[in-house]
Amino acid sequence: MSEARQMPPPPPRSWGTPLLLLALAALVVASFATLRLDLAAFLTPDAAGTMAEFLAGFAPPEMATPFLMKTLDAAIETLSMSALGTLLAVAAGLVLALPASSRWGAAPRGAVRLVLNVLRSIPELVWAALLLVAAGLGPFAGTLALAAHTAGVLGRLFADALENAAPLPEATLRTNGAGALAAFFYATLPQTLPQMLSYTLYRWENNIRAAAVLGVVGAGGLGQMLKYHLSLFQMPSAATVILAMLLLVALVDGISFALRRALTR
């Protein structure tokens, strides 16, 4: 009678994941313990009545033709801000991604990644508030704010995509006499281009939302109209601007989704 096969020893247990989950749970509990959340006051009948009265002021939206044309112009301005800001960010992000992907050594990689961290750690609203001092009121400052923040995000994503690309095709071209630039454009870039395009479209979706609210600090577009009418308590006009924001975001989301599907087929 043969001896029964013994099961292999179990793999060593890693305590990293349970400890991380416990730390996150402790952080959530500490957040609720330190914040003063008066949920009882929020759920009172008086609060519900005040909110209902406030929302009733938005109906019906302003539908006069001159105001609708003004809203359309602001929507086009918002769309232009998001598109141009994203295009500028793509160009800057790709340029910064090359040294950030270790192609030129460790020192340039660390320095450029620090720049990318600074660019993306500052929100668009803060960038807009800073750039309004230099560029003045209007969509130009908002476009630069979107480009600055998005360049930091896309630069980091593009650099990671380049680092994760298979090095063999580019090395093969270099071995056969191709130049560094030609090898990059014919071997590495085609591998990462679909991923980069997907990142770009996703950031465009985010930028259309950000551009819609950058006008709160005077950067033009629908956000500036919304701030103006809310400050004057012109709720029907503000309702029309909010509806235009929702329609514009839905339009860009649909276009971006269709483009991503076409690129991934």
KEPAPA-79955 format. One record per residue: x, y, z of N, C-alpha, C in turn; residue in one letter; residue number from 1; chain. Coordinates in pm, 1 decimal. Each point is the difference from the previous one (the first is absolute). Layout:
<guzas>
GUZA     n.xx     n.yy     n.zz    ca.xx    ca.yy    ca.zz     c.xx     c.yy     c.zz sevo logu doza
GUZA        X        Y        Z        X        Y        Z        X        Y        Z    A  NUM    A
...
</guzas>
This chain:
<guzas>
GUZA     n.xx     n.yy     n.zz    ca.xx    ca.yy    ca.zz     c.xx     c.yy     c.zz sevo logu doza
GUZA     85.3   -118.4      0.0    -85.3    118.4      0.0     89.1    123.6      0.0    M    1    A
GUZA    -16.4     83.7   -104.9     87.0    116.5    -13.2    -42.1    107.6     98.5    S    2    A
GUZA     98.1     70.5     43.8    -27.9    108.5     93.0    -75.0    113.5    -71.8    E    3    A
GUZA    -94.2     56.5     74.4    -77.5    110.7    -56.5     91.6    119.5    -26.2    A    4    A
GUZA    -27.2     63.6   -111.9     79.6    117.0    -32.7    -26.8    113.5     98.7    R    5    A
GUZA    104.6     58.1     43.5    -14.2    112.2     90.1    -21.9    128.5    -79.5    Q    6    A
GUZA    -89.7     83.2     51.1    -27.2    128.2    -64.4    120.2     92.0     17.6    M    7    A
GUZA     29.4     80.4    -99.7    112.0     94.9     15.2    -30.6     99.3    110.2    P    8    A
GUZA    101.7     55.0     59.4    -23.3     96.7    107.2    -71.0    124.3    -53.1    P    9    A
GUZA    -85.8     59.0     79.6    -71.2    120.2    -47.1     97.3    114.3    -22.9    P   10    A
GUZA    -32.8     86.6    -93.0     88.3    115.0    -24.9      4.9     90.8    122.1    P   11    A
GUZA    107.2     71.4     16.3      9.7     90.4    115.4   -107.7    106.6     -5.1    P   12    A
GUZA    -61.0     21.5    116.1   -108.0     97.7      8.6     57.0    142.1      1.8    R   13    A
GUZA    -58.0     83.6    -84.2     41.0    139.5     -3.9    -98.5     83.0     82.5    S   14    A
GUZA     54.8     72.9     93.9    -81.5     83.8     86.8    -13.5    142.7    -53.6    W   15    A
GUZA     58.2     25.3   -116.2     -5.1    136.9    -51.9   -140.7     45.7    -32.8    G   16    A
GUZA    -76.4    -86.0    -71.3   -135.9     38.8    -39.1    -93.3     17.8    119.2    T   17    A
GUZA     -3.5    -95.2     96.8    -86.2     24.6    117.2     37.8    125.1     77.9    P   18    A
GUZA    129.2     25.5     13.8     41.9    120.4     72.4    -41.1    126.7    -74.5    L   19    A
GUZA     10.4     -3.3   -132.9    -42.4    116.0    -78.4   -149.4     24.0     13.8    L   20    A
GUZA    -80.3   -107.0     -3.0   -144.6     14.8     15.8    -35.7     51.9    138.8    L   21    A
GUZA     70.2    -47.8    101.8    -24.2     49.9    135.1     36.3    147.4     11.7    L   22    A
GUZA    110.2     38.8    -65.1     39.9    141.4      4.0   -103.8     87.7    -69.4    A   23    A
GUZA    -53.3    -46.4   -113.4   -103.7     77.3    -69.3   -127.7      9.0     83.4    L   24    A
GUZA    -38.2   -112.9     63.7   -118.6      3.1     86.0     19.4     95.7    117.1    A   25    A
GUZA    120.4     -0.8     59.0     27.4     92.9    110.3     -4.5    144.7    -47.0    A   26    A
GUZA     46.6     24.0   -123.3     -4.5    136.6    -54.8   -143.6     46.6    -20.8    L   27    A
GUZA    -85.7    -88.4    -48.9   -140.4     35.6    -20.3    -67.6     29.6    133.5    V   28    A
GUZA     26.0    -86.6     99.3    -60.3     22.6    132.6     49.5    130.9     59.5    V   29    A
GUZA    130.1     27.1    -13.3     54.7    125.3     53.5    -57.7    121.0    -72.1    A   30    A
GUZA    -26.9    -12.1   -130.4    -58.4    111.1    -74.8   -139.3     32.9     51.0    S   31    A
GUZA    -82.8   -102.4     22.4   -134.1     24.7     52.7      5.2     52.3    142.9    F   32    A
GUZA    100.6    -43.0     76.8      9.3     43.9    139.2     43.8    145.1     11.3    A   33    A
GUZA     83.7     46.7    -93.4     51.8    137.1      9.4    -88.9    102.9    -68.0    T   34    A
GUZA    -76.1    -41.7   -101.3    -88.3     93.8    -68.5   -130.6     17.1     76.6    L   35    A
GUZA    -47.2    121.5      4.1   -126.5     29.4     66.8   -111.5     -3.8   -103.2    R   36    A
GUZA    -57.0   -117.9    -17.3   -106.8    -19.7    -98.1   -134.4      2.4     71.8    L   37    A
GUZA    -72.6    107.6    -17.9   -130.7     14.0     64.6   -107.2    -51.4    -95.7    D   38    A
GUZA     -7.8   -132.5    -11.8    -95.9    -60.3    -92.1   -143.9     21.3     45.4    L   39    A
GUZA    -21.1     11.4    129.2   -135.9     19.6     49.6    -57.7    132.1    -48.2    A   40    A
GUZA     82.1    105.2      0.0    -48.0    129.9    -48.2    -23.9     -2.2   -150.5    A   41    A
GUZA     77.3    -80.1    -72.1    -15.8     -7.0   -145.3   -129.3    -69.6    -38.8    F   42    A
GUZA    -47.9    -91.0     84.3   -117.6    -79.8    -32.7   -127.7     51.1     66.0    L   43    A
GUZA      1.7    120.3     52.9   -119.4     54.3     63.8   -101.5     46.4   -104.2    T   44    A
GUZA   -127.0      7.9     37.4   -100.7     51.7    -96.1     28.0    143.1    -44.8    P   45    A
GUZA     55.0     82.3     91.2     30.9    138.1    -38.8    106.1      4.0   -109.7    D   46    A
GUZA    103.0    -84.7     14.0    103.8     -3.9   -101.8    -56.3    -48.9   -132.9    A   47    A
GUZA    -85.6   -101.2      4.4    -60.5    -49.4   -123.7    -88.0    106.1    -65.0    A   48    A
GUZA    -75.5     75.0     80.6    -84.0    104.7    -56.4     81.6    113.0    -60.9    G   49    A
GUZA    110.1     37.5     67.4     86.3    105.3    -54.3     63.1    -43.8   -131.8    T   50    A
GUZA     44.3   -125.2     -6.9     58.9    -50.4   -123.4   -103.1     -6.1   -112.1    M   51    A
GUZA   -122.1    -41.9     32.4   -104.5     -6.1   -102.7    -33.9    139.9    -51.5    A   52    A
GUZA     -4.9     97.8     90.2    -27.7    137.0    -42.0    112.9     54.4    -88.4    E   53    A
GUZA    124.1    -35.4     35.3    113.2     45.7    -79.9     -3.4    -61.0   -140.0    F   54    A
GUZA    -27.2   -129.4     -8.7     -3.8    -66.5   -129.8   -118.0     47.3    -84.7    L   55    A
GUZA   -109.5     35.4     65.9   -116.4     48.1    -75.3     29.5    131.3    -71.0    A   56    A
GUZA     96.6     76.2     51.6     35.9    125.5    -64.7     64.9    -17.5   -135.4    G   57    A
GUZA     50.3   -120.5    -30.4     64.1    -24.7   -128.9   -100.4    -26.4   -112.0    F   58    A
GUZA   -125.0    -23.3     34.7    -99.6    -35.5   -101.2    -91.1    119.4    -26.2    A   59    A
GUZA    -37.0     22.2   -125.0     53.3    -66.4   -120.8    129.3     66.6    -45.3    P   60    A
GUZA     84.4    -70.9    -73.7    123.8     62.2    -49.3    -27.8    113.5    -97.9    P   61    A
GUZA     96.4     89.8    -10.5    -10.4    112.1    -94.0     15.0    -52.6   -142.9    E   62    A
GUZA    -99.0     23.6    -84.0      0.9    -51.4   -136.9    -10.9    109.5   -105.5    M   63    A
GUZA     27.9    122.9     36.9     -2.6    107.4    -99.6    112.6    -20.8   -101.1    A   64    A
GUZA    -31.6     28.1   -125.9     96.8    -25.9   -107.0    132.0     74.3     19.0    T   65    A
GUZA      1.3    128.4     36.3    129.5     67.6     20.2     83.7    -65.1    109.0    P   66    A
GUZA    -66.2    -42.1    107.6     76.5    -63.8    107.0     50.9   -137.2    -42.1    F   67    A
GUZA    -77.9    -74.0    -76.5     45.5   -130.7    -48.4    120.5     15.0    -92.4    L   68    A
GUZA      0.2    102.2    -83.9    115.2     22.6    -87.0    123.5     37.8     81.0    M   69    A
GUZA    -19.7     78.5    104.5    111.3     34.7     87.9     53.6   -124.0     70.4    K   70    A
GUZA    -90.2    -87.7     41.4     42.3   -124.3     64.3     73.7    -90.1    -98.1    T   71    A
GUZA    -46.1     -3.5   -125.5     68.5    -79.8   -101.6    141.8     50.8    -23.3    L   72    A
GUZA     17.4    129.9     -6.4    134.6     55.6    -16.3     90.2    -38.9    116.8    D   73    A
GUZA    -54.2      5.2    121.3     79.5    -39.6    117.1     32.9   -149.1     -3.0    A   74    A
GUZA    -94.3    -82.5    -49.1     26.0   -144.0     -9.1    110.2    -28.4   -102.0    A   75    A
GUZA     -2.4     69.9   -112.9    105.6    -16.9    -99.8    134.3     44.1     57.9    I   76    A
GUZA     -0.5    107.2     77.3    122.6     46.3     63.8     53.1   -103.5     98.6    E   77    A
GUZA    -90.0    -60.7     77.2     40.7   -104.5     94.2     56.4   -120.3    -73.5    T   78    A
GUZA    -66.6    -41.4   -108.9     49.0   -113.2    -78.9    136.2     30.4    -60.1    L   79    A
GUZA     18.8    121.3    -48.2    129.3     37.9    -57.6    109.5     -0.6    105.7    S   80    A
GUZA    -31.6     48.3    119.4     98.3     -2.7    108.5     45.1   -141.1     30.8    M   81    A
GUZA    -95.0    -91.8      9.8     35.4   -138.0     34.1     80.3    -66.7   -111.2    S   82    A
GUZA    -39.6     22.2   -126.1     69.6    -64.1   -111.4    141.9     54.1    -15.4    A   83    A
GUZA     13.0    133.2      0.3    132.9     58.6    -16.7     89.2    -30.1    119.8    L   84    A
GUZA    -55.4      6.0    119.5     78.6    -33.6    117.8     49.5   -143.2     -3.1    G   85    A
GUZA    -85.2    -92.1    -47.1     41.5   -139.3     -9.5    107.6    -18.8   -105.3    T   86    A
GUZA    -12.9     66.0   -115.1    101.5    -12.2   -104.9    135.0     54.0     46.6    L   87    A
GUZA      0.3    113.3     67.3    125.3     52.9     53.9     59.9    -94.7    102.8    L   88    A
GUZA    -85.5    -60.3     80.4     48.9    -93.7    101.1     58.0   -125.9    -63.4    A   89    A
GUZA    -60.3    -46.0   -110.1     53.8   -117.7    -69.1    140.2     27.9    -52.1    V   90    A
GUZA     18.0    116.0    -62.6    132.7     34.2    -52.2    102.8     12.2    112.1    A   91    A
GUZA    -35.8     72.4    106.6     93.7     15.3    111.2     22.2   -131.3     72.4    A   92    A
GUZA   -106.5    -79.5     17.2     14.3   -127.4     69.5     88.0    -97.4    -74.4    G   93    A
GUZA     -9.5     -2.8   -132.5     83.6    -90.5    -77.7    146.7     41.5      6.4    L   94    A
GUZA     25.4    131.0     -5.8    137.8     47.8     10.2     58.7    -33.4    136.4    V   95    A
GUZA    -77.4     19.9    105.7     48.8    -28.7    134.3      7.1   -150.6     28.4    L   96    A
GUZA    -81.4    -78.2    -69.9     -0.7   -144.0     24.6    128.2    -68.1    -46.1    A   97    A
GUZA     66.5     56.9   -100.9    121.9    -63.4    -51.4    109.7     -5.7    106.5    L   98    A
GUZA     38.5    111.0     64.0     98.4    -12.9    107.2    -55.9    -66.0    125.1    P   99    A
GUZA   -131.6      8.9     22.9    -58.5    -59.9    119.7    -10.9   -151.6     -9.4    A  100    A
GUZA     24.3    -57.0   -117.0     -9.3   -145.5    -17.8    135.6    -67.6     -0.2    S  101    A
GUZA     99.7     65.2     59.3    135.4    -56.4     15.5     74.8    -15.1   -130.4    S  102    A
GUZA    -44.2     68.8   -104.2     69.0    -13.3   -128.0    130.7     77.3     -1.6    R  103    A
GUZA     13.0    100.4     86.3    120.3     82.3      2.2     77.6    -11.8    130.3    W  104    A
GUZA    -32.0    -99.0     80.9     74.0    -20.6    123.3    -84.5     25.1    123.6    G  105    A
GUZA     58.2    -33.8    115.5    -73.9      8.7    125.7    -18.4    144.1     46.5    A  106    A
GUZA    101.8     84.7    -16.9     -9.7    137.8     48.7   -108.8     79.2    -72.6    A  107    A
GUZA     -3.6      0.0   -135.1   -111.3     69.3    -66.8   -136.4    -59.4     35.1    P  108    A
GUZA     -4.3   -132.6     19.6   -127.0    -62.9     36.0    -53.5     55.5    131.5    R  109    A
GUZA     85.7      6.2    100.7    -45.0     50.1    129.2    -39.3    146.6     -4.8    G  110    A
GUZA     77.4     81.3    -71.1    -29.5    143.5     -6.5   -131.8     26.5    -72.7    A  111    A
GUZA    -20.8    -67.1   -113.7   -121.2     24.3    -77.8   -122.5    -55.3     71.7    V  112    A
GUZA     14.8   -113.7     66.3   -114.8    -54.4     74.4    -37.4     91.1    115.6    R  113    A
GUZA     98.4     68.9     57.7    -31.7     98.4    103.2    -82.2    114.8    -59.4    L  114    A
GUZA     37.7     44.3   -119.5    -77.1    105.0    -67.3   -142.0    -46.8    -28.0    V  115    A
GUZA    -14.2   -123.7    -46.6   -132.6    -54.0    -27.4    -83.2     -9.9    127.3    L  116    A
GUZA     62.2    -37.3    110.4    -72.4     -7.1    126.5    -51.6    137.5     42.0    N  117    A
GUZA     82.3    102.6    -20.3    -42.4    135.8     35.5   -115.6     44.7    -88.5    V  118    A
GUZA      9.4    -26.6   -129.9   -104.1     44.0    -93.3   -135.2    -62.5     32.8    L  119    A
GUZA     -1.4   -128.8     28.5   -128.9    -65.4     21.6    -49.4      9.0    143.4    R  120    A
GUZA     86.6     38.2     94.1    -44.4     11.9    138.8    -75.8    129.7     23.9    S  121    A
GUZA     12.3     97.7    -89.4    -71.5    126.8     13.0   -130.2     -9.3    -80.6    I  122    A
GUZA   -116.5     13.1     61.7   -126.7    -13.0    -73.0    -17.2    108.7   -105.7    P  123    A
GUZA    -93.0    -26.2    -92.3    -22.5     94.9   -108.2    -47.0    136.0     51.0    E  124    A
GUZA    -84.1     -0.6    103.2    -49.0    126.6     53.0    113.1     84.5     56.9    L  125    A
GUZA     97.1    -65.4     66.4    112.5     74.6     55.2     88.4     51.9   -113.0    V  126    A
GUZA     23.3    -84.4   -101.4     76.7     46.5   -115.7    -68.6    120.4    -64.3    W  127    A
GUZA   -132.6     -5.8    -13.7    -72.6    110.9    -62.6     12.4    127.1     83.9    A  128    A
GUZA    -11.1    -13.0    132.5     13.2    117.2     85.9    138.5     62.0    -10.6    A  129    A
GUZA    102.6    -85.4    -14.2    135.5     51.6    -14.6     22.3     64.4   -136.6    L  130    A
GUZA    -50.3    -64.6   -104.2     24.4     48.9   -135.5    -85.5    121.9    -33.9    L  131    A
GUZA   -109.0     20.5     72.6    -79.6    120.3    -23.8     80.5    126.2     28.9    L  132    A
GUZA     94.6     -9.9     92.1     83.9    115.5     31.3     88.0     35.2   -119.4    V  133    A
GUZA     50.0   -102.2    -69.7     90.3     23.6   -112.6    -74.4     20.9   -131.0    A  134    A
GUZA   -105.3    -78.2    -23.6    -68.6      3.2   -129.2   -127.1     83.1      1.6    A  135    A
GUZA    -48.7     36.7    116.9   -122.6     77.8      7.5   -123.7    -88.0     -6.6    G  136    A
GUZA   -115.2     64.0     18.1   -126.6    -72.1     -4.1    -27.8    -51.4   -141.2    L  137    A
GUZA    -71.5   -111.2     -5.4    -37.8    -53.5   -129.7     43.8   -143.1    -20.8    G  138    A
GUZA    -33.1    -55.5   -116.1     25.7   -142.0    -25.6    147.9    -34.5    -17.0    P  139    A
GUZA     85.3     98.7    -30.0    141.6    -31.4    -19.2     60.9    -57.4    127.5    F  140    A
GUZA    -29.7     62.6    113.3     51.4    -51.3    127.2    -57.4   -138.1     30.4    A  141    A
GUZA   -127.7    -21.6    -30.4    -59.0   -130.8     24.0     61.8   -107.9    -86.7    G  142    A
GUZA     28.2     33.1   -125.5     64.5    -97.0    -89.1    138.1    -37.0     50.0    T  143    A
GUZA     77.6     99.5     43.6    133.5    -28.4     52.7     -7.5    -80.9    128.8    L  144    A
GUZA   -100.8     26.6     82.3    -15.2    -75.6    124.3    -29.1   -147.0    -29.3    A  145    A
GUZA    -89.7    -25.4    -94.2    -28.0   -138.5    -38.4    123.5    -67.1    -57.8    L  146    A
GUZA     74.3     73.5    -82.8    119.2    -58.0    -62.1    106.0    -32.2    104.3    A  147    A
GUZA     18.7     87.0     98.6    103.7    -22.5    100.6    -30.2   -124.0     83.9    A  148    A
GUZA   -122.0     -9.8     50.5    -34.1   -116.1     83.2     -1.5   -128.9    -81.5    H  149    A
GUZA    -59.7      5.8   -118.2    -11.5   -121.1    -81.0    135.7    -45.3    -52.1    T  150    A
GUZA     91.8     91.7    -25.0    134.7    -38.7    -43.0     68.3    -84.2    106.6    A  151    A
GUZA    -19.9     35.1    127.0     57.4    -81.1    107.2    -59.5   -140.0      5.1    G  152    A
GUZA   -131.5     -8.6    -22.2    -65.8   -131.4      3.2     41.5    -84.3   -120.1    V  153    A
GUZA    -11.7     56.7   -120.1     31.6    -76.6   -120.5    148.4    -30.5    -10.0    L  154    A
GUZA     85.2     92.3     45.2    143.2    -27.8     -2.4     34.6   -122.9     81.5    G  155    A
GUZA    -60.4    -12.0    118.7     25.4   -117.6     83.1    -55.2   -126.7    -64.9    R  156    A
GUZA   -121.7      6.5    -54.2    -59.0   -118.0    -63.7     77.2    -40.0   -125.2    L  157    A
GUZA     39.3     98.0    -81.0     77.9    -30.4   -120.4    135.0    -60.7     37.2    F  158    A
GUZA     64.5     51.4    104.4    129.8    -53.7     41.2    -12.6   -144.6     46.2    A  159    A
GUZA   -105.0    -29.1     75.7    -20.7   -138.8     43.7    -26.4    -91.3   -118.7    D  160    A
GUZA    -76.3     49.0    -98.1    -26.7    -81.7   -118.3    128.8    -27.7    -77.8    A  161    A
GUZA     86.3     99.3    -12.0    126.6    -19.8    -71.1     91.6    -95.4     75.7    L  162    A
GUZA      0.6      8.3    132.1     83.8    -90.9     78.1    -48.5   -143.7     -9.9    E  163    A
GUZA   -131.4    -18.7    -13.3    -55.9   -135.5     -6.8      0.8    -57.6   -141.3    N  164    A
GUZA     39.0     77.4    -98.8      5.3    -50.7   -137.3    114.0   -102.5    -14.0    A  165    A
GUZA    -21.8    -97.6    -87.1    103.0   -101.1    -23.8    122.1     63.6    -64.4    A  166    A
GUZA    119.1    -17.4     57.3    118.4     66.6    -55.1     60.0    -70.2   -121.6    P  167    A
GUZA    -39.0   -126.3    -24.3     65.4    -77.0   -105.6    -18.2     59.5   -139.3    L  168    A
GUZA   -119.0     43.3    -41.3    -11.7     55.4   -135.9     91.0    120.1    -23.4    P  169    A
GUZA      7.3     92.5     94.2     86.5    116.2    -17.5    146.4    -42.2     -0.5    E  170    A
GUZA     36.5    -92.9     87.9    138.7    -45.9      3.1     37.9    -69.1   -130.5    A  171    A
GUZA    -93.2    -71.9    -59.7     28.0    -67.3   -126.9     26.0    100.5   -111.1    T  172    A
GUZA    -80.8    104.6     -4.5     22.1    102.5   -101.4    133.1     71.5     21.1    L  173    A
GUZA     34.0     26.8    124.7    126.9     67.2     26.5    116.9    -89.3    -38.6    R  174    A
GUZA    -13.3   -130.7     23.1    106.5    -93.6    -36.3     20.4     -4.4   -150.9    T  175    A
GUZA   -108.6     18.1    -74.6      8.7     -5.0   -146.3     30.9    135.6    -62.5    N  176    A
GUZA     40.8     95.5     81.6     48.5    126.7    -53.7    -96.0    115.3      2.3    G  177    A
GUZA   -120.4    -17.3     52.7    -95.4    110.7      5.3     41.4    100.0    107.7    A  178    A
GUZA    -32.5    125.0    -22.1     29.3    102.9     98.9    -92.5     -9.0    119.6    G  179    A
GUZA     36.7     70.9    106.2    -78.7     -6.4    123.3   -140.6     54.9    -21.8    A  180    A
GUZA    -11.3    112.3    -72.6   -130.8     60.0    -23.0    -87.0    -88.4    -88.3    L  181    A
GUZA     58.2    -54.3   -104.8    -77.0    -87.1    -89.6    -43.6   -127.3     71.6    A  182    A
GUZA     87.8    -56.3     80.6    -35.2   -121.2     73.5   -113.7     27.0     98.0    A  183    A
GUZA      1.4    117.0     62.3   -107.2     33.6     93.7   -133.5     14.4    -72.7    F  184    A
GUZA     -0.4     71.1   -113.0   -125.1     25.1    -70.5    -55.0   -124.6    -69.1    F  185    A
GUZA     86.2    -92.8    -37.9    -46.7   -116.7    -73.7    -17.5   -123.4     88.5    Y  186    A
GUZA     54.2      1.5    122.3     -7.6   -119.0     83.7    -73.0     24.7    131.6    A  187    A
GUZA     44.6     98.3     76.1    -57.3     20.7    133.6   -130.2     78.1     -4.6    T  188    A
GUZA     -3.3    108.8    -76.9   -120.5     82.2     -3.3   -122.6    -75.6    -51.1    L  189    A
GUZA      9.6    -82.0   -106.2   -119.8    -74.0    -42.4    -54.1    -94.9    106.9    P  190    A
GUZA     87.7    -51.2     88.1    -48.0    -87.1    106.9    -85.3     76.2    100.8    Q  191    A
GUZA     40.8    120.9     30.1    -64.4     76.8    106.8   -105.0     97.7    -49.9    T  192    A
GUZA     -8.9     21.1   -130.3    -90.2    102.5    -52.9   -146.9    -26.0     34.8    L  193    A
GUZA    -53.5   -122.5    -14.8   -141.2    -20.0     39.6    -26.2     32.9    146.5    P  194    A
GUZA     92.2    -38.4     87.0    -16.9     30.4    141.7      6.8    150.3     25.6    Q  195    A
GUZA     91.5     67.1    -69.3     10.4    144.7     16.3   -125.4     70.6    -50.0    M  196    A
GUZA    -54.7    -45.7   -110.3   -123.5     60.1    -51.3   -116.3    -21.0     96.6    L  197    A
GUZA     -4.9   -117.7     61.1   -104.7    -26.5     97.9     13.8     92.7    120.4    S  198    A
GUZA    123.3     18.6     48.6     23.3     93.3    109.8    -41.1    142.1    -38.9    Y  199    A
GUZA     32.1     38.4   -123.0    -30.6    135.6    -45.4   -150.0     23.7     -4.0    T  200    A
GUZA    -75.3    -95.7    -52.6   -144.6     15.3     -6.8    -62.1      4.4    139.3    L  201    A
GUZA     52.4    -81.0     89.9    -52.6      1.0    136.5     25.3    134.7     67.3    Y  202    A
GUZA    119.5     55.2    -20.9     29.0    129.7     59.8    -82.5    110.6    -65.3    R  203    A
GUZA    -33.9    -13.8   -128.0    -87.4     98.1    -63.3   -136.9     -0.3     66.1    W  204    A
GUZA    -50.3   -119.3     33.0   -126.5     -7.7     72.3      9.0     74.7    132.7    E  205    A
GUZA    109.5    -20.2     72.0     15.8     69.6    127.1     13.9    151.6    -20.3    N  206    A
GUZA     70.9     39.4   -104.3     24.4    142.6    -22.5   -125.7     75.2    -38.4    N  207    A
GUZA    -94.5    -66.1    -65.4   -123.7     69.9    -34.7    -77.8     31.3    126.7    I  208    A
GUZA      7.3    -88.3     98.7    -64.4     28.2    128.9     74.1    111.3     73.3    R  209    A
GUZA    133.2     -8.5     -1.8     78.1    103.3     68.3    -18.0    135.8    -66.2    A  210    A
GUZA     -3.4      2.4   -134.1    -16.8    127.4    -71.0   -134.7     62.9     29.7    A  211    A
GUZA   -100.2    -83.3     29.7   -133.1     52.3     28.3     -6.7     73.0    133.3    A  212    A
GUZA     94.2    -26.1     89.2     -2.5     64.6    131.1    115.8     97.8     18.5    V  213    A
GUZA     95.1      3.0    -92.7    110.9     93.6     14.1    -44.7    144.6     -7.1    L  214    A
GUZA   -114.4     23.2    -64.8    -50.6    135.9     -7.1    -37.3     57.8    134.5    G  215    A
GUZA    -10.2    -84.8    102.5    -31.1     49.2    134.2    106.2     98.4     47.2    V  216    A
GUZA    124.9    -19.8    -44.5    107.4     91.8     37.8     27.5    101.5   -110.5    V  217    A
GUZA    -88.1      6.8   -100.1     13.9    101.3   -104.2     68.2    -46.8   -125.6    G  218    A
GUZA      0.7   -132.5    -25.5     70.6    -53.8   -115.7    -89.9    -18.2   -121.4    A  219    A
GUZA   -117.1     60.0      0.0    -84.3     -2.0   -118.7    -87.0   -124.0     -9.1    G  220    A
GUZA    -80.0     -5.1   -106.0    -82.7   -115.1    -27.9   -126.9     -5.1     83.6    G  221    A
GUZA    -57.8   -120.1      6.0   -125.4    -19.5     71.8     14.0     25.9    149.4    L  222    A
GUZA    116.6    -31.3     54.4     19.7     21.3    142.5    -10.9    145.7     39.6    G  223    A
GUZA     52.2     88.3    -82.7     -8.9    141.6     29.8   -144.2     48.8     -8.3    Q  224    A
GUZA    -75.2    -50.4    -98.1   -142.3     34.3     -8.1    -74.9    -48.9    122.8    M  225    A
GUZA     31.3   -123.1     42.8    -69.2    -56.2    115.9     27.4     82.1    125.7    L  226    A
GUZA    124.9     36.9     19.2     33.2     81.0    117.7    -72.4    134.3     -4.1    K  227    A
GUZA     -6.7     61.4   -117.0    -63.5    131.6    -12.8   -148.3     -7.2     36.7    Y  228    A
GUZA    -71.5    -96.7    -55.4   -144.5     -6.1     22.9    -33.2    -49.1    139.7    H  229    A
GUZA     81.8    -87.8     56.1    -23.4    -42.3    137.9     25.7    114.0     97.5    L  230    A
GUZA    100.6     81.7    -27.9     29.1    112.0     89.2   -112.3    102.5      0.2    S  231    A
GUZA    -75.1      8.2   -110.0   -114.8     91.4     -8.2   -131.4    -70.1     33.3    L  232    A
GUZA      7.4   -127.5     41.0   -118.1    -79.6     34.4    -97.5     -9.1   -116.6    F  233    A
GUZA     54.6     -6.1   -120.9    -81.9    -20.7   -119.2     -4.8   -150.2    -28.2    Q  234    A
GUZA    -83.7    -68.2     76.8     -1.0   -145.8     -1.3    -45.1    -60.5   -133.1    M  235    A
GUZA   -100.9     52.4    -69.0    -35.4    -58.4   -130.7    114.9      6.6   -100.6    P  236    A
GUZA     72.8    111.7     -1.1    115.3      9.8    -89.7    109.0    -98.1     40.5    S  237    A
GUZA     22.3    -13.6    131.4     99.7    -96.1     47.9    -40.6   -142.6    -36.4    A  238    A
GUZA   -129.9    -28.9      3.5    -46.4   -134.1    -36.3     31.4    -31.0   -145.5    A  239    A
GUZA    -17.2     97.5    -87.6     32.1    -21.4   -141.5    149.1    -27.1    -18.3    T  240    A
GUZA     84.2     72.1     71.8    144.8    -21.6     -9.7     36.6   -138.8     51.3    V  241    A
GUZA    -62.9    -42.7    108.7     28.0   -133.8     54.0    -41.7   -107.6    -98.7    I  242    A
GUZA   -115.3     18.1    -62.7    -43.6    -96.3   -101.5     97.2     -3.8   -117.2    L  243    A
GUZA     50.7    115.5    -39.8     98.6      3.9   -108.6    127.3    -73.3     40.3    A  244    A
GUZA     41.1     13.6    125.0    117.1    -74.6     48.0    -22.7   -150.5     -9.6    M  245    A
GUZA   -117.4    -44.3     44.6    -29.9   -143.3     -2.6     -2.8    -53.0   -143.1    L  246    A
GUZA    -61.6     74.4    -90.4     -5.5    -43.8   -139.6    139.5     -2.7    -62.5    L  247    A
GUZA     82.0     98.6     31.5    134.4      4.0    -56.7     84.8   -115.4     51.0    L  248    A
GUZA     -9.2    -28.8    128.5     75.5   -112.9     56.1    -47.5   -131.5    -60.7    V  249    A
GUZA   -132.0    -16.2    -14.9    -52.3   -122.9    -60.6     45.4    -14.0   -144.0    A  250    A
GUZA      3.5    111.1    -75.0     45.0     -4.3   -138.8    145.7    -42.9     -9.6    L  251    A
GUZA     84.9     59.1     81.9    142.3    -34.2     -4.4     22.4   -143.3     46.5    V  252    A
GUZA    -73.1    -43.6    101.6     12.2   -139.0     45.2    -37.6    -97.1   -111.6    D  253    A
GUZA   -107.1     31.3    -72.9    -40.4    -87.3   -109.6    102.0     -3.3   -112.2    G  254    A
GUZA     54.0    116.3    -36.1    102.5      4.7   -104.7    124.9    -77.1     43.1    I  255    A
GUZA     42.3     19.8    124.2    118.8    -68.2     49.8    -21.4   -150.8      3.9    S  256    A
GUZA   -118.4    -43.4     42.5    -28.3   -143.8      4.6      2.7    -60.6   -139.7    F  257    A
GUZA    -58.1     70.3    -96.8     -0.3    -50.9   -137.4    141.8     -7.0    -56.5    A  258    A
GUZA     82.5    100.1     28.7    137.5     -0.8    -49.1     81.0   -112.4     64.4    L  259    A
GUZA    -20.5    -23.0    130.3     73.3   -108.6     66.0    -39.2   -135.4    -56.7    R  260    A
GUZA   -127.4    -19.5    -27.7    -44.4   -126.9    -60.1     61.0    -17.9   -138.6    R  261    A
GUZA      5.3    107.8    -76.8     58.2    -10.0   -134.3    150.4    -30.5      6.4    A  262    A
GUZA     68.6     51.4    101.4    144.6    -22.2     10.1     32.4   -138.9     51.5    L  263    A
GUZA    -89.7    -60.5     76.9     28.0   -130.7     58.9    -50.2   -115.3    -84.1    T  264    A
GUZA    -63.0     25.4   -112.4    -48.0   -108.8    -85.8    116.1    -62.8    -76.9    R  265    A
</guzas>
